[in-house]
Structures are given as C-alpha cells and as structure tokens.
Amino acid sequence: MSVVHQLSPGWLLDHLSFINKINYQVHQHHEPCCSENGPPTSAHLDSVSSFGSSAKFIASDSPTKPENDDGGNCETFIQKYIFRSELFEITKPYITSAIHKECQQNNGKEDLMNGVKKEISISTLGKKRKRCVFNQGELDAMEYHEKIRGLILDGSSQIIQEGLKSGFLHPLSEKQDKCNEPITLPLDTCNLSQLCEMAKHFPSLNEMELLTLQLMENDMSVTEQDLFSRIVENNSRFTKMITLMGQKYLVPPKSSFLLSDISCIRPLLNCRKTYDVIVIDPPWQNKSVKRSNRYSYLSSLQIKQIPIPKLAAPNCLVITWVTNRQKHLRFVKEELYPSWSVEVVAEWHWLKITNSGEFVFPLDSPHKKPYEVLILGRVQDKTALPLRNMLPIPDHKLIVSVPCTLHSHKPPLAEVLKDYIKPDGECLELFARNLQPGWTSWGNEVLKFQHVDYFLALESRS
C-alpha cells in the first residue's frame, strides 16, 4: 500500500513502499556448460517470481554459483530486488531559506510545523524589497498561486502533522544533516529514445503480428524488433528480466508496455482495448528543457493529436500532469480536454516534501514551486450508462510525498483513484518511464526506471 495516511485534504504517500511491494524476485538458472553471455543484439528474458519468500537474503551484486557434484544439472538461484532507498532520501530542501535553517536546529514537531507556516510571510517580505518587472506569464502564475496557496498550506499542515505524529516523517537530526552525501546515480548507457528511432528502420511486420507479444512462464528469447513492434504483455504471476542492448530491465507481473515514440503508437490502437483510466505526463516544452536537452518535447498541437477518444472507455477518467506554467494549464482546460470531449472535474496538486516534512522549495518561491498540478476530467459520452458505486471526484485534493531524486519519477496514483473508478478497471499511462502491475504503459522511455541499476540485489540460494 502506498497510502500512509488519508485525511480530508488528501493523502500522504510512500512511493518507495509502493515499488517494493511489487517484491521482485529473480529465478536465475545456471548450467555449467552454458555460456552466460548471449548475443549483444538480442533481448533475453528470465523468469522472476513476484511473491514473497521466507528465505533469508544477503546482499550481493551477483549470484555465486555453488559446486555441483553431478556436473550436469541446472542450478536455480532466487535473487530479490529492492529499489534503492537512497533515491528517496530527501533530507533537506533543495533551496533552504532562513526559516528552514532555523527549523532544522529545532527537533520539536510543533515548532517544525509552525516554521512551515511562517515561511509564507518571510518569503513575501523578501519579494517586497526587490523591485522587479514581471512579464504576463509571471503575473498569471502569481495570481494562480495566490488562489491555491491557502488550500496547499492548510491541507499540507494537517497531512504533514499526521506524518510526524506517526513517525513516518521525522525531524532532521544534526547527524543526518552533516552526513548527507550526494547520491551517485547509475549511468543509463541504453538510450531508449534513440532505440525507438532505430526501430523505425526495422522491417515492418504484418498486421496480425503487430498485436501483442506474450512473455511466457518459461525462459525464452526474443529479438529487439519484437519488442519495438508490438505491445509486450507479462500476464503471468512472475516478473521477467529482459536484456536490451546489453542493459537489464525488470518487467513486473500483470503489466504490459509499448516502447515507441508518438509516431509509432499504432500497436496500442490495434489491440482495440479501451481504458477506464488514462494518466498522461506530456513532455511539455519550456526553456529549461530546451537548454538542458534532457528529453525531446512535444508541441501543444502534437499533444492534441494523441488519440484519446479511441483509447478511452465510456466515462473514462483522464488525468494530465501539468507544469506550473499558466499557458499549459489553460491549454489543457480550454483546448486539449474539449478537443477530446473531456470535461474538467477537478484540479489536484502533488506537494513534494523532505523526509522531515519541509517543502522542497519555499512555497512562495518566485521560481520553483514545491507542487505540481493534476487536471482530472471525465470523457463525456451521451450513450454511456450513469456512473454507479463510485464517489464523486472532489474539487481539490493534495497528494503529499517525498519525491524520488530521479527526474520526473511521478508518485503512483492507483490507490488514491480507487474510489473514483470501477473495480478492476483498465488503466493506461502515456509518456510513462516505469511499469506498474495492472497497468499498460507507453512511451519512448517506458523502461527507464525499470533499469536494474536503480535496484539493489539481495541474493538467496534456493
């Protein structure tokens, strides 16, 4: 379960716990006569159990092969993977104001919460002393912020206070502050978006072959062309490990994905499946993305052309992650959703905090904000049956969590949405960078955060 606390303003989520509840366990088979390395241009699959084990695990980078007296039988090892917890260790705000430093010296929970509230007045005073000329976009952003800051401040105070009382959140100690070492991220040597470009030059398969690729229970091998040309489904109770261009990725049970860019989304449509929930995290265009060249972005027109009407079931809940640029917010509400026959029903916010409950940025920072926006809408279909056994979606909710240090690793929404969708509904995430059991995921980096280097291996011998 990812929900730590549920209150009237919203939820406190544990993203790390959600990932580790998947409980990745790799069943690796070794034969003395077998070569360990396959061809570098093949994608290999290993069977991975998704269920818990009573065996004791010891830390290890790779399985150790025991001696085999008969010399001919395959040996099986179970290797459990857990997500690297240091990727969720946000002990200090990214920008520390004077009041944050003051709070860090005081371990009292009540004083910490008061410090979060005092932050507003201090940052506001700083803005008054500085004379600036704001453009229209900045003025619009300030006006929007003034409308929602009260909801965010009051709601987060209740949620964070509950997290501090339960011990899930904890005041930063002086020892933690001094020992906070920078995190070394694994090198992503497999550029998935470039592989998607390469895949466009592969020979085309016929329409019947382009539907789905089922990952079977037994070990098997497929070519990279197979992965790029169709939806890959893992319907078993086992997870699979695939090797793509020499890089290993974990595929959870009951999950499916399509690795492609927007020009090759056709296999998703060919399945003729519709979805009850569609979550969209578009690569919005902005100055930071242009400068860093971190990822390729899409124009508003390209985003508008995503075939949501063909993918959405009647009464489908559509959720779009939006940056704090008012241009993008207005586009989603006034152009994008109407073009898809989606009616806006709510506007929620994801609030990012540290492990001690502080905002990762000062709430009134004129540059970076500690929150992101989710626009929720329903597909309007006059022929659809009325919704039953589902609660109406609240106008505003807060999702509060410690963010992952990996760029754009969004918190899981499945548990917070369960009251607003039908049981066992089909779920789809567009522009995804990770996989979830029970979801179909699509994007040109859809396996990015499934890279085995983001996990730690805990080995057990079976």
C-alpha positions in Angstrom: 0.0 0.0 0.0 1.3 3.4 -0.9 -1.1 5.4 1.3 0.4 6.1 4.7 -2.4 8.5 5.9 -5.7 9.6 4.3 -7.2 12.8 5.6 -9.9 15.1 4.3 -7.4 17.3 2.5 -5.7 14.4 0.8 -3.1 11.6 1.1 0.4 11.1 2.4 2.1 8.6 0.1 5.1 6.3 0.4 6.3 5.9 -3.1 9.3 3.7 -2.1 7.0 1.3 -0.3 4.7 1.1 -3.4 7.7 0.0 -5.5 9.0 -2.6 -3.1 5.5 -4.1 -2.5 5.9 -5.5 -6.0 8.5 -7.7 -4.4 10.7 -8.5 -7.4 12.4 -11.9 -7.1 14.5 -13.3 -10.0 14.7 -17.0 -10.6 18.1 -17.5 -12.3 19.1 -20.8 -13.9 22.7 -21.7 -14.4 24.1 -24.6 -16.3 27.8 -25.5 -16.1 28.0 -26.0 -19.8 26.1 -22.9 -20.8 27.6 -19.6 -21.9 26.5 -16.7 -19.7 26.5 -14.1 -22.3 24.1 -14.1 -25.2 24.3 -12.1 -28.5 24.5 -8.4 -27.8 21.7 -7.6 -30.2 19.1 -9.9 -28.6 16.6 -9.3 -25.8 16.7 -12.2 -23.3 14.0 -13.0 -20.7 14.5 -14.6 -17.3 11.7 -15.8 -15.1 11.2 -13.6 -12.0 8.9 -14.6 -9.1 6.7 -11.7 -7.8 5.8 -13.2 -4.5 7.4 -13.1 -1.1 9.8 -15.7 0.4 10.6 -16.8 3.9 14.2 -17.3 2.9 16.9 -15.0 4.4 18.5 -12.7 2.0 22.1 -11.5 2.0 23.4 -8.5 0.0 25.2 -9.5 -3.2 25.9 -7.9 -6.6 25.6 -11.2 -8.4 24.7 -14.8 -7.6 27.5 -17.1 -6.5 27.4 -20.5 -8.3 27.7 -23.4 -5.9 29.7 -26.5 -6.7 27.7 -29.2 -8.4 28.8 -32.8 -7.8 27.0 -34.4 -10.7 28.2 -31.7 -13.1 25.1 -31.9 -15.3 22.1 -30.3 -13.6 20.9 -26.7 -13.8 21.1 -24.8 -10.6 18.5 -22.2 -9.6 19.0 -19.1 -7.6 16.4 -16.7 -6.3 17.6 -13.1 -6.3 15.3 -10.5 -4.7 15.5 -6.8 -5.9 14.5 -3.8 -3.9 14.5 -0.2 -5.1 17.5 1.9 -3.9 16.2 3.7 -0.8 18.7 6.5 -1.1 16.9 7.7 -4.2 14.1 8.7 -1.8 16.4 10.3 0.9 15.5 14.0 0.6 16.8 15.2 4.0 17.0 18.9 3.1 15.1 21.3 0.9 16.6 22.0 -2.5 16.6 25.7 -1.6 17.0 26.5 2.1 15.5 29.8 3.4 16.4 31.3 6.7 13.3 29.9 8.4 14.3 26.4 7.1 17.7 26.6 8.7 16.0 27.8 12.0 13.7 24.8 11.9 16.5 22.3 11.3 18.1 23.3 14.6 14.9 22.5 16.5 13.7 18.9 16.7 10.2 19.8 18.1 7.4 18.6 15.8 5.1 21.5 16.7 7.9 24.1 16.0 8.6 22.4 12.7 5.0 22.8 11.6 4.9 26.4 12.8 8.1 27.0 10.7 6.4 25.8 7.6 3.6 28.3 8.1 6.0 31.2 8.9 7.7 30.6 5.6 4.9 32.4 3.7 5.4 35.8 5.5 9.2 35.8 5.2 9.4 35.0 1.5 6.7 37.6 0.8 8.6 40.2 2.6 11.7 39.4 0.5 9.7 39.9 -2.7 8.5 43.3 -1.5 12.1 44.6 -1.0 13.0 43.5 -4.5 11.7 45.6 -7.4 11.1 43.6 -10.5 9.3 43.9 -13.7 7.2 40.8 -14.3 6.0 39.6 -17.7 2.4 38.5 -18.3 3.2 34.8 -17.7 4.8 35.5 -14.4 1.9 37.7 -13.3 -0.6 35.0 -14.3 1.5 32.4 -12.3 1.5 34.7 -9.2 -2.3 35.2 -9.4 -2.9 31.4 -9.7 -0.5 30.8 -6.8 -2.4 33.3 -4.6 -5.6 31.4 -5.3 -4.3 28.0 -4.2 -1.7 28.7 -1.6 -4.2 28.7 1.2 -5.5 25.3 0.2 -2.0 23.9 -0.1 -0.7 25.4 3.2 -3.7 24.4 5.3 -4.1 20.9 3.8 -0.4 20.1 3.9 -0.1 21.2 7.5 -2.7 18.6 8.6 -1.2 15.8 6.5 2.4 16.6 7.5 1.5 16.8 11.2 -0.1 13.4 10.9 3.1 12.0 9.3 5.2 13.5 12.1 2.9 12.1 14.8 3.1 8.6 13.3 6.9 8.7 12.9 6.7 8.2 9.1 8.2 11.7 8.8 10.9 12.7 11.3 12.7 15.9 12.1 16.2 16.2 10.7 18.9 15.4 13.2 22.2 17.3 13.2 24.0 14.0 12.4 21.8 13.4 9.3 22.4 17.0 8.2 26.2 16.6 8.3 26.3 13.1 6.8 24.1 13.7 3.9 26.3 12.6 1.0 25.5 13.2 -2.7 23.8 10.3 -4.5 25.7 8.7 -7.4 23.1 7.7 -10.0 23.7 4.8 -12.3 24.7 5.5 -15.9 21.9 5.0 -18.3 24.0 3.7 -21.1 21.0 2.4 -23.1 19.3 5.4 -24.7 15.8 4.2 -25.1 14.6 7.1 -27.2 17.4 6.6 -29.7 16.5 2.9 -29.8 12.9 4.0 -30.8 14.4 6.0 -33.6 16.4 2.9 -34.8 13.3 0.8 -34.6 11.7 2.8 -37.4 14.2 1.3 -39.8 13.4 -2.3 -38.9 11.4 -4.3 -41.5 7.7 -4.0 -40.9 5.7 -7.0 -39.7 2.2 -7.7 -40.9 -0.8 -6.5 -39.0 -1.5 -9.9 -37.3 2.0 -10.0 -35.9 1.7 -6.4 -34.6 -0.8 -7.1 -31.9 0.9 -8.4 -28.7 3.9 -10.4 -27.6 3.2 -12.6 -24.6 6.1 -13.3 -22.2 5.7 -16.9 -21.3 6.3 -18.6 -18.0 9.4 -20.4 -19.2 12.7 -18.7 -20.1 12.8 -17.5 -23.7 14.5 -15.1 -26.1 13.0 -12.5 -28.4 14.6 -10.1 -30.8 14.6 -6.3 -30.3 12.4 -6.0 -33.3 9.8 -7.9 -31.4 9.9 -5.5 -28.5 9.6 -2.4 -30.7 6.9 -3.7 -33.0 4.1 -4.6 -30.6 2.7 -4.4 -27.1 4.7 -6.7 -24.7 2.5 -8.3 -22.1 3.5 -10.1 -19.0 0.3 -11.7 -17.8 2.0 -14.3 -15.6 2.4 -14.2 -11.8 6.1 -13.9 -12.5 8.2 -10.9 -13.3 10.6 -11.0 -16.2 14.1 -9.6 -16.6 14.8 -8.5 -20.2 18.2 -7.6 -21.7 18.1 -4.8 -24.3 21.3 -3.7 -25.9 23.2 -5.1 -23.0 21.1 -3.3 -20.4 18.8 -5.2 -18.0 15.3 -4.2 -17.1 12.7 -5.6 -14.7 9.2 -6.2 -16.0 6.6 -6.6 -13.2 3.8 -9.2 -13.3 0.5 -8.4 -14.8 2.0 -5.4 -16.7 2.3 -4.5 -20.3 4.1 -1.9 -22.3 4.8 -0.4 -25.7 8.2 1.1 -26.3 7.8 3.6 -29.1 7.5 7.3 -29.8 4.3 9.1 -30.7 4.8 8.3 -34.5 4.6 4.5 -33.7 1.6 4.4 -31.3 -0.5 2.3 -33.8 0.1 -1.0 -31.9 -1.7 0.5 -28.9 -4.7 1.2 -31.1 -4.6 -2.2 -33.0 -5.4 -4.0 -29.7 -8.8 -2.4 -29.8 -8.7 -2.1 -26.0 -10.2 0.9 -24.2 -9.3 2.2 -20.8 -11.2 3.4 -17.7 -8.2 5.5 -16.5 -5.7 7.3 -18.7 -2.8 9.1 -17.0 -0.8 11.5 -19.2 2.6 13.1 -18.3 3.4 15.0 -21.5 6.9 16.2 -22.3 5.9 19.9 -22.1 8.1 22.4 -23.9 9.9 25.0 -21.7 13.1 27.0 -21.6 14.8 24.6 -19.1 14.1 21.6 -21.4 15.5 23.4 -24.4 18.7 24.4 -22.6 19.4 21.1 -20.9 18.3 18.9 -23.9 17.2 16.4 -21.2 14.4 15.0 -23.3 12.5 15.7 -26.5 9.4 17.7 -26.0 6.1 17.9 -27.9 4.2 21.0 -29.1 0.7 21.7 -28.0 -0.6 20.6 -31.4 1.3 17.2 -31.2 -0.2 16.6 -27.7 -3.6 17.4 -29.0 -3.3 14.7 -31.7 -2.9 11.9 -29.1 -5.8 9.6 -29.9 -7.5 9.7 -26.5 -11.1 9.3 -28.0 -10.1 6.0 -29.5 -8.4 4.8 -26.3 -10.9 5.9 -23.7 -13.8 3.8 -22.5 -17.1 5.5 -21.6 -16.8 7.7 -18.5 -13.0 7.3 -18.7 -11.1 9.3 -16.1 -8.4 11.3 -17.8 -5.6 12.8 -15.6 -2.9 15.1 -17.0 0.2 16.2 -15.2 0.8 19.8 -15.9 3.7 22.1 -15.1 3.0 25.4 -13.2 3.1 27.4 -16.4 -0.3 29.1 -16.8 0.0 28.7 -20.6 -0.1 24.9 -20.2 -2.9 24.9 -17.6 -5.1 27.0 -19.8 -4.3 24.9 -22.8 -5.4 21.7 -21.0 -8.6 23.1 -19.7 -9.7 25.3 -22.6 -8.3 23.4 -25.7 -7.0 19.9 -25.0 -9.8 18.4 -23.0 -12.6 19.9 -25.1 -10.9 18.5 -28.2 -11.1 15.1 -26.6 -14.7 15.5 -25.3 -13.3 15.5 -21.8 -15.0 17.7 -19.1 -12.7 19.1 -16.4 -14.0 17.9 -13.0 -11.1 18.6 -10.5 -7.7 20.1 -10.0 -5.4 18.4 -7.6 -1.8 19.1 -6.5 1.2 17.0 -5.8 3.2 18.5 -2.9 6.8 17.5 -2.6 8.3 17.4 0.8 11.5 16.2 2.5 11.7 13.2 4.9 11.3 15.7 7.8 8.1 17.3 6.3 9.5 20.5 4.9 8.6 21.8 1.4 11.4 21.0 -1.1 11.1 24.7 -2.2 9.7 27.6 -0.3 6.0 27.8 -1.0 6.2 31.4 -2.2 9.4 31.0 -4.2 9.1 33.2 -7.3 10.9 30.5 -9.4 10.5 26.8 -8.4 7.3 25.7 -6.6 7.1 22.7 -4.3 4.0 21.5 -6.1 2.8 20.2 -9.5 -0.8 20.2 -10.9 -3.0 17.3 -11.9 -6.1 18.1 -14.1 -8.8 15.5 -13.8 -11.5 15.1 -16.3 -14.3 12.7 -17.5 -14.9 11.6 -21.0 -18.4 12.9 -22.0 -20.4 10.3 -23.8 -24.2 10.7 -24.1 -24.7 7.0 -24.7 -22.7 5.9 -21.6 -24.5 4.5 -18.7 -24.6 6.6 -15.5 -21.8 6.0 -13.0 -22.6 3.7 -10.1 -20.8 2.7 -6.9 -18.3 5.4 -7.4 -17.7 8.5 -5.3 -17.9 11.9 -7.0 -14.4 13.3 -7.5 -13.5 16.1 -5.0 -12.7 19.5 -6.5 -9.4 19.6 -4.7 -7.1 17.0 -3.1 -3.5 17.0 -2.1 -1.0 14.2 -2.8 1.9 14.7 -0.4 5.0 12.6 -0.8 8.8 12.6 -0.7 9.8 12.7 -4.3 12.3 10.4 -6.0 15.6 12.1 -6.9 15.2 10.7 -10.4 13.8 13.4 -12.7 10.0 13.1 -13.4 9.5 9.9 -11.4 5.9 10.6 -10.5 4.1 9.1 -7.5 1.7 6.2 -8.0 -2.0 7.2 -8.4 -3.6 3.7 -8.4 -4.5 3.7 -4.7 -5.8 7.3 -4.5 -8.0 6.8 -7.5 -9.6 3.5 -6.5 -12.8 5.2 -5.1 -13.4 7.1 -8.4 -13.1 4.3 -10.9 -14.9 1.0 -11.3 -13.3 -2.1 -9.8 -10.8 -3.9 -12.0 -10.8 -1.0 -14.5 -8.3 -1.0 -17.3 -5.5 1.6 -16.7 -3.2 3.2 -19.2 -0.2 5.6 -18.6 1.1 7.7 -21.5 4.7 9.0 -21.6 5.5 6.6 -18.8 9.0 6.0 -17.6 8.2 3.0 -15.4 5.8 0.0 -15.2 3.1 -0.9 -12.7 1.3 -4.2 -12.2 -2.2 -4.0 -13.6 -1.3 -1.1 -16.0 -0.4 -0.7 -19.6 2.4 1.8 -20.1 3.5 3.6 -23.3 6.4 5.9 -24.1 9.8 6.1 -25.7 11.4 5.8 -22.3 8.9 3.4 -20.8 11.5 1.1 -19.3 13.8 3.8 -18.0 13.2 3.5 -14.2 12.9 -0.3 -14.5 16.7 -0.4 -15.2 18.2 -2.9 -12.8 20.9 -0.4 -11.6 18.1 1.5 -9.8 17.6 -1.6 -7.7 19.7 -3.4 -5.1 20.1 -7.2 -5.4 19.5 -9.3 -2.3 20.5 -12.8 -3.1 19.1 -16.1 -1.7 20.0 -19.6 -2.8 17.0 -21.9 -3.3 
